């Protein structure tokens, strides 16, 4: 019997964007702080750009928080 379930696809583009954000910054924003709350287990990622604008997001893991950060930066830059 063959299973109809498919293995989840590895999203290379998302992980590459997370690496770019972590290593070099993304669309002018660089990570300024990563904190993990020991009580709730949530991770907070803060970024800052050259104009002094900051963005803060929370996620269950560092990867989750970075994905949310990239989405927030994309929304912000699409508005301009």
Helices and strands as residue ranges (DSSP letters): H 12-23, E 30-36, E 43-48, E 54-59, H 62-78
